[in-house]
Amino acid sequence: METLRDAAILLARVGIGVVFVAHGWQKFFTLGLARVGEQFAGYGIPQPEITAAIVAGVELVAGVALVAGLLTPLAGILLGVDMAGALYFVHATHGPFVTQNGWELVVALGVGALLIAAVGAGRFSIDRLLGG
């Protein structure tokens, strides 16, 4: 059972982490931070240019950390806070469906990241190799 549990945690870490990496990458390299900052300004997000860089960095770096299982509790908490901000500033008033800019994706990603932070990275992780 323990191997199955650790395999499930690995699958969740990789799946959720890859989605965060893709979104961070998109903000940095596809859309660009200037455009993301403009979008954030339109949503009323404070200090939109700075916040865009922080959000993109958290999604990219913490997403990679989640995939690797490195500093997993910190990475999961940072990603959960990131998604709480997205929920609050952008998605909460649009209903659940992502096709209507709703909150289903940010809630799923946020609670998934927080769950991984709470249960740990599992046996198949850098955290475990380092004795965590």
N, CA, C and O atoms as CSV, one atom per row, in Angstrom:
chain,resi,resn,atom,element,x,y,z
A,1,MET,N,N,0.807,-1.199,0.000
A,1,MET,CA,C,0.000,0.000,0.000
A,1,MET,C,C,0.854,1.269,0.000
A,1,MET,O,O,0.495,2.269,-0.621
A,2,GLU,N,N,1.978,1.216,0.698
A,2,GLU,CA,C,2.828,2.404,0.767
A,2,GLU,C,C,3.367,2.770,-0.616
A,2,GLU,O,O,3.435,3.951,-0.958
A,3,THR,N,N,3.746,1.779,-1.408
A,3,THR,CA,C,4.248,2.053,-2.755
A,3,THR,C,C,3.156,2.676,-3.618
A,3,THR,O,O,3.418,3.605,-4.381
A,4,LEU,N,N,1.946,2.169,-3.497
A,4,LEU,CA,C,0.821,2.735,-4.244
A,4,LEU,C,C,0.573,4.177,-3.836
A,4,LEU,O,O,0.341,5.032,-4.691
A,5,ARG,N,N,0.621,4.458,-2.534
A,5,ARG,CA,C,0.439,5.820,-2.028
A,5,ARG,C,C,1.515,6.746,-2.577
A,5,ARG,O,O,1.212,7.846,-3.041
A,6,ASP,N,N,2.768,6.307,-2.526
A,6,ASP,CA,C,3.863,7.136,-3.023
A,6,ASP,C,C,3.780,7.344,-4.528
A,6,ASP,O,O,4.114,8.419,-5.024
A,7,ALA,N,N,3.339,6.331,-5.255
A,7,ALA,CA,C,3.154,6.475,-6.705
A,7,ALA,C,C,2.036,7.468,-7.009
A,7,ALA,O,O,2.147,8.262,-7.944
A,8,ALA,N,N,0.965,7.428,-6.228
A,8,ALA,CA,C,-0.137,8.377,-6.428
A,8,ALA,C,C,0.312,9.804,-6.135
A,8,ALA,O,O,-0.058,10.729,-6.858
A,9,ILE,N,N,1.105,9.992,-5.082
A,9,ILE,CA,C,1.629,11.324,-4.765
A,9,ILE,C,C,2.539,11.798,-5.886
A,9,ILE,O,O,2.470,12.958,-6.290
A,10,LEU,N,N,3.391,10.913,-6.393
A,10,LEU,CA,C,4.265,11.270,-7.510
A,10,LEU,C,C,3.441,11.706,-8.715
A,10,LEU,O,O,3.729,12.738,-9.321
A,11,LEU,N,N,2.431,10.939,-9.063
A,11,LEU,CA,C,1.583,11.278,-10.206
A,11,LEU,C,C,0.909,12.635,-10.005
A,11,LEU,O,O,0.858,13.448,-10.929
A,12,ALA,N,N,0.395,12.879,-8.802
A,12,ALA,CA,C,-0.245,14.162,-8.513
A,12,ALA,C,C,0.762,15.308,-8.581
A,12,ALA,O,O,0.470,16.361,-9.149
A,13,ARG,N,N,1.946,15.105,-8.002
A,13,ARG,CA,C,2.979,16.147,-8.043
A,13,ARG,C,C,3.353,16.498,-9.461
A,13,ARG,O,O,3.429,17.674,-9.815
A,14,VAL,N,N,3.589,15.482,-10.281
A,14,VAL,CA,C,4.007,15.722,-11.661
A,14,VAL,C,C,2.880,16.378,-12.454
A,14,VAL,O,O,3.117,17.348,-13.173
A,15,GLY,N,N,1.663,15.862,-12.332
A,15,GLY,CA,C,0.550,16.424,-13.089
A,15,GLY,C,C,0.278,17.865,-12.738
A,15,GLY,O,O,0.170,18.713,-13.624
A,16,ILE,N,N,0.164,18.156,-11.451
A,16,ILE,CA,C,-0.116,19.517,-11.014
A,16,ILE,C,C,1.080,20.428,-11.282
A,16,ILE,O,O,0.919,21.562,-11.732
A,17,GLY,N,N,2.271,19.924,-11.002
A,17,GLY,CA,C,3.470,20.732,-11.223
A,17,GLY,C,C,3.669,21.126,-12.668
A,17,GLY,O,O,4.045,22.264,-12.950
A,18,VAL,N,N,3.424,20.208,-13.594
A,18,VAL,CA,C,3.576,20.514,-15.017
A,18,VAL,C,C,2.598,21.600,-15.449
A,18,VAL,O,O,2.952,22.463,-16.252
A,19,VAL,N,N,1.383,21.569,-14.932
A,19,VAL,CA,C,0.408,22.620,-15.272
A,19,VAL,C,C,0.918,23.977,-14.775
A,19,VAL,O,O,0.828,24.972,-15.495
A,20,PHE,N,N,1.445,24.022,-13.562
A,20,PHE,CA,C,1.985,25.285,-13.049
A,20,PHE,C,C,3.189,25.748,-13.861
A,20,PHE,O,O,3.303,26.932,-14.176
A,21,VAL,N,N,4.081,24.836,-14.200
A,21,VAL,CA,C,5.243,25.201,-15.024
A,21,VAL,C,C,4.782,25.786,-16.355
A,21,VAL,O,O,5.318,26.797,-16.810
A,22,ALA,N,N,3.794,25.157,-16.975
A,22,ALA,CA,C,3.286,25.660,-18.255
A,22,ALA,C,C,2.732,27.071,-18.111
A,22,ALA,O,O,2.963,27.915,-18.977
A,23,HIS,N,N,2.008,27.338,-17.035
A,23,HIS,CA,C,1.441,28.674,-16.843
A,23,HIS,C,C,2.520,29.703,-16.528
A,23,HIS,O,O,2.457,30.830,-17.018
A,24,GLY,N,N,3.503,29.337,-15.723
A,24,GLY,CA,C,4.611,30.247,-15.456
A,24,GLY,C,C,5.414,30.534,-16.710
A,24,GLY,O,O,5.779,31.680,-16.974
A,25,TRP,N,N,5.688,29.489,-17.486
A,25,TRP,CA,C,6.414,29.639,-18.747
A,25,TRP,C,C,5.651,30.567,-19.691
A,25,TRP,O,O,6.238,31.446,-20.323
A,26,GLN,N,N,4.345,30.361,-19.776
A,26,GLN,CA,C,3.510,31.181,-20.645
A,26,GLN,C,C,3.597,32.654,-20.239
A,26,GLN,O,O,3.700,33.531,-21.097
A,27,LYS,N,N,3.557,32.921,-18.950
A,27,LYS,CA,C,3.613,34.307,-18.483
A,27,LYS,C,C,4.959,34.947,-18.808
A,27,LYS,O,O,5.010,36.114,-19.199
A,28,PHE,N,N,6.041,34.200,-18.652
A,28,PHE,CA,C,7.369,34.751,-18.927
A,28,PHE,C,C,7.662,34.864,-20.422
A,28,PHE,O,O,8.104,35.910,-20.895
A,29,PHE,N,N,7.415,33.791,-21.157
A,29,PHE,CA,C,7.995,33.682,-22.489
A,29,PHE,C,C,7.003,33.730,-23.646
A,29,PHE,O,O,7.395,34.073,-24.761
A,30,THR,N,N,5.752,33.404,-23.423
A,30,THR,CA,C,4.772,33.432,-24.508
A,30,THR,C,C,4.037,34.766,-24.516
A,30,THR,O,O,4.039,35.480,-25.519
A,31,LEU,N,N,3.415,35.091,-23.403
A,31,LEU,CA,C,2.691,36.359,-23.304
A,31,LEU,C,C,3.638,37.510,-23.012
A,31,LEU,O,O,3.497,38.597,-23.574
A,32,GLY,N,N,4.586,37.276,-22.149
A,32,GLY,CA,C,5.507,38.319,-21.701
A,32,GLY,C,C,4.975,39.011,-20.465
A,32,GLY,O,O,3.766,39.180,-20.308
A,33,LEU,N,N,5.889,39.415,-19.579
A,33,LEU,CA,C,5.485,40.012,-18.315
A,33,LEU,C,C,4.767,41.345,-18.501
A,33,LEU,O,O,3.892,41.686,-17.705
A,34,ALA,N,N,5.119,42.100,-19.532
A,34,ALA,CA,C,4.431,43.383,-19.759
A,34,ALA,C,C,2.947,43.154,-20.042
A,34,ALA,O,O,2.089,43.840,-19.486
A,35,ARG,N,N,2.655,42.202,-20.896
A,35,ARG,CA,C,1.252,41.908,-21.221
A,35,ARG,C,C,0.511,41.332,-20.016
A,35,ARG,O,O,-0.641,41.686,-19.765
A,36,VAL,N,N,1.168,40.452,-19.275
A,36,VAL,CA,C,0.546,39.887,-18.078
A,36,VAL,C,C,0.288,40.998,-17.061
A,36,VAL,O,O,-0.758,41.012,-16.412
A,37,GLY,N,N,1.229,41.921,-16.920
A,37,GLY,CA,C,1.038,43.066,-16.032
A,37,GLY,C,C,-0.165,43.909,-16.439
A,37,GLY,O,O,-0.919,44.375,-15.585
A,38,GLU,N,N,-0.344,44.105,-17.733
A,38,GLU,CA,C,-1.515,44.840,-18.226
A,38,GLU,C,C,-2.808,44.090,-17.890
A,38,GLU,O,O,-3.792,44.699,-17.471
A,39,GLN,N,N,-2.799,42.781,-18.075
A,39,GLN,CA,C,-3.975,41.981,-17.722
A,39,GLN,C,C,-4.262,42.095,-16.223
A,39,GLN,O,O,-5.410,42.270,-15.815
A,40,PHE,N,N,-3.213,41.994,-15.412
A,40,PHE,CA,C,-3.378,42.098,-13.965
A,40,PHE,C,C,-3.936,43.468,-13.586
A,40,PHE,O,O,-4.786,43.566,-12.702
A,41,ALA,N,N,-3.468,44.518,-14.242
A,41,ALA,CA,C,-3.985,45.864,-13.970
A,41,ALA,C,C,-5.477,45.925,-14.261
A,41,ALA,O,O,-6.236,46.536,-13.509
A,42,GLY,N,N,-5.894,45.294,-15.347
A,42,GLY,CA,C,-7.309,45.265,-15.698
A,42,GLY,C,C,-8.163,44.548,-14.669
A,42,GLY,O,O,-9.353,44.838,-14.545
A,43,TYR,N,N,-7.582,43.627,-13.938
A,43,TYR,CA,C,-8.304,42.914,-12.889
A,43,TYR,C,C,-8.244,43.641,-11.542
A,43,TYR,O,O,-8.860,43.204,-10.570
A,44,GLY,N,N,-7.508,44.742,-11.491
A,44,GLY,CA,C,-7.377,45.485,-10.242
A,44,GLY,C,C,-6.384,44.894,-9.274
A,44,GLY,O,O,-6.463,45.148,-8.072
A,45,ILE,N,N,-5.456,44.114,-9.773
A,45,ILE,CA,C,-4.441,43.497,-8.914
A,45,ILE,C,C,-3.411,44.562,-8.540
A,45,ILE,O,O,-2.903,45.263,-9.416
A,46,PRO,N,N,-3.098,44.692,-7.257
A,46,PRO,CA,C,-2.127,45.711,-6.832
A,46,PRO,C,C,-0.745,45.486,-7.445
A,46,PRO,O,O,-0.329,44.348,-7.664
A,47,GLN,N,N,-0.040,46.588,-7.719
A,47,GLN,CA,C,1.312,46.532,-8.279
A,47,GLN,C,C,1.389,45.496,-9.399
A,47,GLN,O,O,2.160,44.542,-9.293
A,48,PRO,N,N,0.610,45.660,-10.466
A,48,PRO,CA,C,0.444,44.584,-11.447
A,48,PRO,C,C,1.731,44.112,-12.124
A,48,PRO,O,O,1.874,42.921,-12.399
A,49,GLU,N,N,2.662,45.015,-12.395
A,49,GLU,CA,C,3.902,44.591,-13.058
A,49,GLU,C,C,4.744,43.724,-12.128
A,49,GLU,O,O,5.284,42.696,-12.535
A,50,ILE,N,N,4.847,44.154,-10.878
A,50,ILE,CA,C,5.618,43.392,-9.895
A,50,ILE,C,C,4.915,42.066,-9.592
A,50,ILE,O,O,5.550,41.014,-9.523
A,51,THR,N,N,3.597,42.137,-9.415
A,51,THR,CA,C,2.829,40.933,-9.116
A,51,THR,C,C,2.914,39.930,-10.249
A,51,THR,O,O,2.989,38.726,-10.001
A,52,ALA,N,N,2.902,40.402,-11.494
A,52,ALA,CA,C,3.016,39.505,-12.648
A,52,ALA,C,C,4.330,38.733,-12.596
A,52,ALA,O,O,4.355,37.526,-12.840
A,53,ALA,N,N,5.420,39.427,-12.280
A,53,ALA,CA,C,6.726,38.759,-12.202
A,53,ALA,C,C,6.764,37.757,-11.050
A,53,ALA,O,O,7.307,36.662,-11.194
A,54,ILE,N,N,6.189,38.132,-9.912
A,54,ILE,CA,C,6.172,37.225,-8.759
A,54,ILE,C,C,5.341,35.991,-9.072
A,54,ILE,O,O,5.775,34.868,-8.817
A,55,VAL,N,N,4.149,36.192,-9.623
A,55,VAL,CA,C,3.265,35.073,-9.937
A,55,VAL,C,C,3.916,34.144,-10.959
A,55,VAL,O,O,3.900,32.925,-10.792
A,56,ALA,N,N,4.483,34.718,-12.009
A,56,ALA,CA,C,5.140,33.893,-13.027
A,56,ALA,C,C,6.302,33.110,-12.412
A,56,ALA,O,O,6.481,31.928,-12.706
A,57,GLY,N,N,7.082,33.762,-11.568
A,57,GLY,CA,C,8.202,33.094,-10.918
A,57,GLY,C,C,7.762,31.980,-9.995
A,57,GLY,O,O,8.347,30.897,-9.998
A,58,VAL,N,N,6.731,32.240,-9.202
A,58,VAL,CA,C,6.224,31.210,-8.293
A,58,VAL,C,C,5.719,30.018,-9.094
A,58,VAL,O,O,6.047,28.873,-8.783
A,59,GLU,N,N,4.916,30.287,-10.132
A,59,GLU,CA,C,4.366,29.177,-10.910
A,59,GLU,C,C,5.464,28.358,-11.576
A,59,GLU,O,O,5.391,27.129,-11.598
A,60,LEU,N,N,6.474,29.020,-12.115
A,60,LEU,CA,C,7.545,28.306,-12.803
A,60,LEU,C,C,8.453,27.565,-11.815
A,60,LEU,O,O,8.661,26.360,-11.954
A,61,VAL,N,N,8.986,28.268,-10.835
A,61,VAL,CA,C,9.969,27.677,-9.923
A,61,VAL,C,C,9.313,26.681,-8.966
A,61,VAL,O,O,9.806,25.566,-8.795
A,62,ALA,N,N,8.215,27.078,-8.351
A,62,ALA,CA,C,7.545,26.158,-7.424
A,62,ALA,C,C,6.927,24.983,-8.175
A,62,ALA,O,O,6.821,23.885,-7.629
A,63,GLY,N,N,6.517,25.205,-9.425
A,63,GLY,CA,C,6.018,24.100,-10.242
A,63,GLY,C,C,7.106,23.064,-10.491
A,63,GLY,O,O,6.858,21.863,-10.375
A,64,VAL,N,N,8.310,23.521,-10.832
A,64,VAL,CA,C,9.443,22.606,-11.019
A,64,VAL,C,C,9.762,21.894,-9.708
A,64,VAL,O,O,10.021,20.690,-9.696
A,65,ALA,N,N,9.744,22.640,-8.606
A,65,ALA,CA,C,10.022,22.036,-7.301
A,65,ALA,C,C,8.985,20.960,-6.962
A,65,ALA,O,O,9.326,19.913,-6.411
A,66,LEU,N,N,7.735,21.223,-7.292
A,66,LEU,CA,C,6.686,20.238,-7.034
A,66,LEU,C,C,6.937,18.966,-7.847
A,66,LEU,O,O,6.825,17.861,-7.316
A,67,VAL,N,N,7.268,19.113,-9.104
A,67,VAL,CA,C,7.552,17.954,-9.951
A,67,VAL,C,C,8.705,17.139,-9.365
A,67,VAL,O,O,8.642,15.912,-9.300
A,68,ALA,N,N,9.750,17.833,-8.945
A,68,ALA,CA,C,10.933,17.159,-8.417
A,68,ALA,C,C,10.736,16.635,-6.996
A,68,ALA,O,O,11.471,15.758,-6.543
A,69,GLY,N,N,9.748,17.176,-6.304
A,69,GLY,CA,C,9.590,16.826,-4.902
A,69,GLY,C,C,10.668,17.463,-4.055
A,69,GLY,O,O,11.235,16.819,-3.173
A,70,LEU,N,N,10.955,18.733,-4.321
A,70,LEU,CA,C,11.994,19.486,-3.631
A,70,LEU,C,C,11.350,20.642,-2.878
A,70,LEU,O,O,10.651,21.464,-3.470
A,71,LEU,N,N,11.588,20.701,-1.567
A,71,LEU,CA,C,10.958,21.734,-0.728
A,71,LEU,C,C,9.448,21.729,-0.950
A,71,LEU,O,O,8.818,22.777,-1.092
A,72,THR,N,N,8.901,20.549,-0.974
A,72,THR,CA,C,7.509,20.342,-1.366
A,72,THR,C,C,6.498,21.108,-0.517
A,72,THR,O,O,5.582,21.706,-1.082
A,73,PRO,N,N,6.618,21.120,0.814
A,73,PRO,CA,C,5.635,21.895,1.575
A,73,PRO,C,C,5.643,23.384,1.210
A,73,PRO,O,O,4.584,23.996,1.069
A,74,LEU,N,N,6.823,23.954,1.059
A,74,LEU,CA,C,6.927,25.368,0.682
A,74,LEU,C,C,6.359,25.604,-0.713
A,74,LEU,O,O,5.590,26.542,-0.926
A,75,ALA,N,N,6.739,24.753,-1.659
A,75,ALA,CA,C,6.242,24.897,-3.033
A,75,ALA,C,C,4.723,24.799,-3.072
A,75,ALA,O,O,4.064,25.603,-3.731
A,76,GLY,N,N,4.163,23.813,-2.367
A,76,GLY,CA,C,2.715,23.638,-2.356
A,76,GLY,C,C,1.985,24.821,-1.743
A,76,GLY,O,O,0.947,25.246,-2.249
A,77,ILE,N,N,2.525,25.349,-0.660
A,77,ILE,CA,C,1.895,26.508,-0.019
A,77,ILE,C,C,1.965,27.728,-0.932
A,77,ILE,O,O,0.970,28.437,-1.085
A,78,LEU,N,N,3.114,27.982,-1.538
A,78,LEU,CA,C,3.241,29.123,-2.452
A,78,LEU,C,C,2.258,29.012,-3.615
A,78,LEU,O,O,1.627,29.998,-3.998
A,79,LEU,N,N,2.132,27.822,-4.168
A,79,LEU,CA,C,1.202,27.627,-5.282
A,79,LEU,C,C,-0.251,27.742,-4.822
A,79,LEU,O,O,-1.096,28.247,-5.563
A,80,GLY,N,N,-0.545,27.285,-3.622
A,80,GLY,CA,C,-1.890,27.446,-3.080
A,80,GLY,C,C,-2.247,28.912,-2.877
A,80,GLY,O,O,-3.362,29.330,-3.187
A,81,VAL,N,N,-1.311,29.688,-2.363
A,81,VAL,CA,C,-1.531,31.131,-2.187
A,81,VAL,C,C,-1.689,31.807,-3.547
A,81,VAL,O,O,-2.536,32.686,-3.706
A,82,ASP,N,N,-0.894,31.412,-4.513
A,82,ASP,CA,C,-0.993,31.931,-5.876
A,82,ASP,C,C,-2.405,31.714,-6.424
A,82,ASP,O,O,-2.996,32.625,-7.004
A,83,MET,N,N,-2.934,30.521,-6.241
A,83,MET,CA,C,-4.272,30.218,-6.749
A,83,MET,C,C,-5.364,30.919,-5.934
A,83,MET,O,O,-6.417,31.256,-6.476
A,84,ALA,N,N,-5.122,31.139,-4.645
A,84,ALA,CA,C,-6.082,31.912,-3.848
A,84,ALA,C,C,-6.183,33.338,-4.379
A,84,ALA,O,O,-7.272,33.909,-4.437
A,85,GLY,N,N,-5.046,33.909,-4.765
A,85,GLY,CA,C,-5.060,35.240,-5.368
A,85,GLY,C,C,-5.797,35.253,-6.692
A,85,GLY,O,O,-6.575,36.167,-6.963
A,86,ALA,N,N,-5.557,34.243,-7.521
A,86,ALA,CA,C,-6.257,34.152,-8.807
A,86,ALA,C,C,-7.759,34.005,-8.597
A,86,ALA,O,O,-8.556,34.597,-9.325
A,87,LEU,N,N,-8.137,33.222,-7.606
A,87,LEU,CA,C,-9.557,33.056,-7.293
A,87,LEU,C,C,-10.161,34.387,-6.867
A,87,LEU,O,O,-11.201,34.793,-7.386
A,88,TYR,N,N,-9.521,35.058,-5.934
A,88,TYR,CA,C,-10.038,36.303,-5.380
A,88,TYR,C,C,-10.133,37.416,-6.427
A,88,TYR,O,O,-11.170,38.068,-6.554
A,89,PHE,N,N,-9.060,37.627,-7.166
A,89,PHE,CA,C,-9.001,38.776,-8.072
A,89,PHE,C,C,-9.653,38.534,-9.428
A,89,PHE,O,O,-10.081,39.487,-10.078
A,90,VAL,N,N,-9.737,37.275,-9.871
A,90,VAL,CA,C,-10.148,37.032,-11.252
A,90,VAL,C,C,-11.371,36.124,-11.378
A,90,VAL,O,O,-12.314,36.474,-12.088
A,91,HIS,N,N,-11.382,34.995,-10.725
A,91,HIS,CA,C,-12.301,33.925,-11.100
A,91,HIS,C,C,-13.545,33.745,-10.227
A,91,HIS,O,O,-14.508,33.126,-10.678
A,92,ALA,N,N,-13.561,34.255,-9.014
A,92,ALA,CA,C,-14.619,33.929,-8.052
A,92,ALA,C,C,-16.018,34.314,-8.524
A,92,ALA,O,O,-16.985,33.620,-8.211
A,93,THR,N,N,-16.136,35.384,-9.257
A,93,THR,CA,C,-17.472,35.888,-9.626
A,93,THR,C,C,-17.995,35.335,-10.951
A,93,THR,O,O,-19.070,35.730,-11.402
A,94,HIS,N,N,-17.253,34.432,-11.572
A,94,HIS,CA,C,-17.625,33.947,-12.905
A,94,HIS,C,C,-18.245,32.555,-12.903
A,94,HIS,O,O,-18.415,31.959,-13.966
A,95,GLY,N,N,-18.585,32.026,-11.732
A,95,GLY,CA,C,-19.140,30.676,-11.676
A,95,GLY,C,C,-18.037,29.637,-11.761
A,95,GLY,O,O,-16.860,29.991,-11.817
A,96,PRO,N,N,-18.396,28.366,-11.772
A,96,PRO,CA,C,-17.386,27.320,-11.683
A,96,PRO,C,C,-16.644,27.008,-12.981
A,96,PRO,O,O,-15.516,26.518,-12.922
A,97,PHE,N,N,-17.216,27.265,-14.123
A,97,PHE,CA,C,-16.676,26.679,-15.347
A,97,PHE,C,C,-15.564,27.503,-15.978
A,97,PHE,O,O,-15.707,28.706,-16.197
A,98,VAL,N,N,-14.453,26.833,-16.267
A,98,VAL,CA,C,-13.284,27.485,-16.835
A,98,VAL,C,C,-13.597,28.106,-18.197
A,98,VAL,O,O,-12.962,29.085,-18.588
A,99,THR,N,N,-14.550,27.559,-18.908
A,99,THR,CA,C,-14.928,28.117,-20.212
A,99,THR,C,C,-15.561,29.497,-20.088
A,99,THR,O,O,-15.668,30.228,-21.072
A,100,GLN,N,N,-15.978,29.848,-18.874
A,100,GLN,CA,C,-16.540,31.173,-18.608
A,100,GLN,C,C,-15.642,31.962,-17.653
A,100,GLN,O,O,-16.113,32.831,-16.919
A,101,ASN,N,N,-14.342,31.647,-17.673
A,101,ASN,CA,C,-13.343,32.264,-16.796
A,101,ASN,C,C,-13.642,31.980,-15.325
A,101,ASN,O,O,-13.306,32.771,-14.443
A,102,GLY,N,N,-14.281,30.834,-15.079
A,102,GLY,CA,C,-14.670,30.456,-13.727
A,102,GLY,C,C,-13.523,29.885,-12.915
A,102,GLY,O,O,-12.369,29.882,-13.343
A,103,TRP,N,N,-13.874,29.404,-11.732
A,103,TRP,CA,C,-12.889,29.067,-10.717
A,103,TRP,C,C,-12.501,27.593,-10.633
A,103,TRP,O,O,-11.665,27.247,-9.798
A,104,GLU,N,N,-13.059,26.719,-11.448
A,104,GLU,CA,C,-12.799,25.290,-11.265
A,104,GLU,C,C,-11.318,24.922,-11.360
A,104,GLU,O,O,-10.833,24.135,-10.547
A,105,LEU,N,N,-10.603,25.461,-12.314
A,105,LEU,CA,C,-9.186,25.109,-12.476
A,105,LEU,C,C,-8.345,25.647,-11.326
A,105,LEU,O,O,-7.515,24.920,-10.781
A,106,VAL,N,N,-8.544,26.908,-10.948
A,106,VAL,CA,C,-7.717,27.466,-9.876
A,106,VAL,C,C,-7.998,26.785,-8.546
A,106,VAL,O,O,-7.083,26.614,-7.741
A,107,VAL,N,N,-9.238,26.395,-8.297
A,107,VAL,CA,C,-9.547,25.677,-7.057
A,107,VAL,C,C,-8.901,24.291,-7.082
A,107,VAL,O,O,-8.280,23.882,-6.102
A,108,ALA,N,N,-9.042,23.572,-8.187
A,108,ALA,CA,C,-8.451,22.230,-8.277
A,108,ALA,C,C,-6.933,22.285,-8.118
A,108,ALA,O,O,-6.357,21.486,-7.379
A,109,LEU,N,N,-6.289,23.214,-8.801
A,109,LEU,CA,C,-4.836,23.329,-8.691
A,109,LEU,C,C,-4.408,23.774,-7.298
A,109,LEU,O,O,-3.448,23.247,-6.736
A,110,GLY,N,N,-5.125,24.746,-6.748
A,110,GLY,CA,C,-4.763,25.261,-5.427
A,110,GLY,C,C,-4.914,24.234,-4.327
A,110,GLY,O,O,-4.001,24.052,-3.521
A,111,VAL,N,N,-6.058,23.557,-4.278
A,111,VAL,CA,C,-6.238,22.562,-3.209
A,111,VAL,C,C,-5.351,21.345,-3.447
A,111,VAL,O,O,-4.912,20.706,-2.491
A,112,GLY,N,N,-5.087,21.021,-4.698
A,112,GLY,CA,C,-4.157,19.928,-4.981
A,112,GLY,C,C,-2.760,20.240,-4.481
A,112,GLY,O,O,-2.109,19.394,-3.868
A,113,ALA,N,N,-2.298,21.456,-4.741
A,113,ALA,CA,C,-0.973,21.866,-4.273
A,113,ALA,C,C,-0.912,21.887,-2.753
A,113,ALA,O,O,0.087,21.470,-2.166
A,114,LEU,N,N,-1.974,22.371,-2.112
A,114,LEU,CA,C,-2.006,22.391,-0.645
A,114,LEU,C,C,-2.058,20.991,-0.052
A,114,LEU,O,O,-1.448,20.732,0.986
A,115,LEU,N,N,-2.776,20.097,-0.700
A,115,LEU,CA,C,-2.826,18.712,-0.233
A,115,LEU,C,C,-1.443,18.068,-0.299
A,115,LEU,O,O,-1.027,17.376,0.630
A,116,ILE,N,N,-0.740,18.299,-1.395
A,116,ILE,CA,C,0.617,17.759,-1.528
A,116,ILE,C,C,1.535,18.369,-0.468
A,116,ILE,O,O,2.375,17.674,0.102
A,117,ALA,N,N,1.375,19.662,-0.206
A,117,ALA,CA,C,2.166,20.308,0.851
A,117,ALA,C,C,1.911,19.637,2.198
A,117,ALA,O,O,2.832,19.466,2.997
A,118,ALA,N,N,0.659,19.260,2.444
A,118,ALA,CA,C,0.289,18.672,3.731
A,118,ALA,C,C,0.757,17.225,3.886
A,118,ALA,O,O,1.213,16.837,4.961
A,119,VAL,N,N,0.648,16.427,2.827
A,119,VAL,CA,C,1.004,15.009,2.952
A,119,VAL,C,C,2.473,14.745,2.651
A,119,VAL,O,O,2.995,13.688,3.004
A,120,GLY,N,N,3.139,15.687,2.010
A,120,GLY,CA,C,4.546,15.516,1.680
A,120,GLY,C,C,4.746,14.953,0.284
A,120,GLY,O,O,3.797,14.567,-0.398
A,121,ALA,N,N,6.001,14.916,-0.117
A,121,ALA,CA,C,6.356,14.546,-1.480
A,121,ALA,C,C,6.350,13.050,-1.738
A,121,ALA,O,O,6.353,12.624,-2.893
A,122,GLY,N,N,6.341,12.248,-0.683
A,122,GLY,CA,C,6.384,10.802,-0.858
A,122,GLY,C,C,7.798,10.286,-1.050
A,122,GLY,O,O,8.768,11.044,-1.062
A,123,ARG,N,N,7.883,8.983,-1.199
A,123,ARG,CA,C,9.171,8.305,-1.285
A,123,ARG,C,C,9.944,8.643,-2.552
A,123,ARG,O,O,11.174,8.674,-2.530
A,124,PHE,N,N,9.248,8.896,-3.652
A,124,PHE,CA,C,9.897,9.144,-4.936
A,124,PHE,C,C,10.101,10.639,-5.131
A,124,PHE,O,O,9.454,11.260,-5.974
A,125,SER,N,N,11.008,11.209,-4.344
A,125,SER,CA,C,11.205,12.660,-4.358
A,125,SER,C,C,12.613,13.016,-3.905
A,125,SER,O,O,13.298,12.227,-3.255
A,126,ILE,N,N,13.023,14.219,-4.265
A,126,ILE,CA,C,14.312,14.729,-3.776
A,126,ILE,C,C,14.243,14.976,-2.275
A,126,ILE,O,O,15.216,14.738,-1.560
A,127,ASP,N,N,13.097,15.451,-1.796
A,127,ASP,CA,C,12.948,15.641,-0.345
A,127,ASP,C,C,13.291,14.360,0.410
A,127,ASP,O,O,14.001,14.411,1.415
A,128,ARG,N,N,12.806,13.229,-0.053
A,128,ARG,CA,C,13.066,11.947,0.612
A,128,ARG,C,C,14.553,11.592,0.520
A,128,ARG,O,O,15.143,11.112,1.487
A,129,LEU,N,N,15.152,11.832,-0.649
A,129,LEU,CA,C,16.581,11.553,-0.814
A,129,LEU,C,C,17.441,12.380,0.136
A,129,LEU,O,O,18.499,11.938,0.584
A,130,LEU,N,N,16.967,13.588,0.433
A,130,LEU,CA,C,17.702,14.473,1.320
A,130,LEU,C,C,17.366,14.231,2.789
A,130,LEU,O,O,17.849,14.942,3.670
A,131,GLY,N,N,16.537,13.224,3.043
A,131,GLY,CA,C,16.211,12.877,4.419
A,131,GLY,C,C,14.968,13.547,4.961
A,131,GLY,O,O,14.696,13.480,6.160
A,132,GLY,N,N,14.208,14.194,4.090
A,132,GLY,CA,C,12.994,14.908,4.545
A,132,GLY,C,C,11.819,13.989,4.705
A,132,GLY,O,O,10.734,14.434,5.078
